[in-house]
């Protein structure tokens, strides 16, 4: 497994790393609504992603190319 994110860090939807991975805050809301986002915490109206959850989500979507031979 590769760690793209700091396992101990909390990430906010407006953090550059999250915007690059998941898109705008509106796109993130759509992913959450459809159950396709990484796990998150809803603290009142605030959304927080944990680095370990982001890594688990990203690793679950890892694609290994087939070798042709």
DANOR-V197382 format. One record per run of one state. SS is the DSSP state (2 for helix, 1 for strand, 0 for the rest). FROM is the first residue (numbers start at 1). LEN is the number of residues. If there is no record, write none. Layout:
# DANOR-V197382
ss;from;len
SS;FROM;LEN
SS;FROM;LEN
This chain:
# DANOR-V197382
ss;from;len
0;1;9
1;10;3
0;13;3
2;16;7
0;23;2
2;25;9
0;34;7
1;41;3
0;44;2
1;46;5
2;51;10
0;61;9
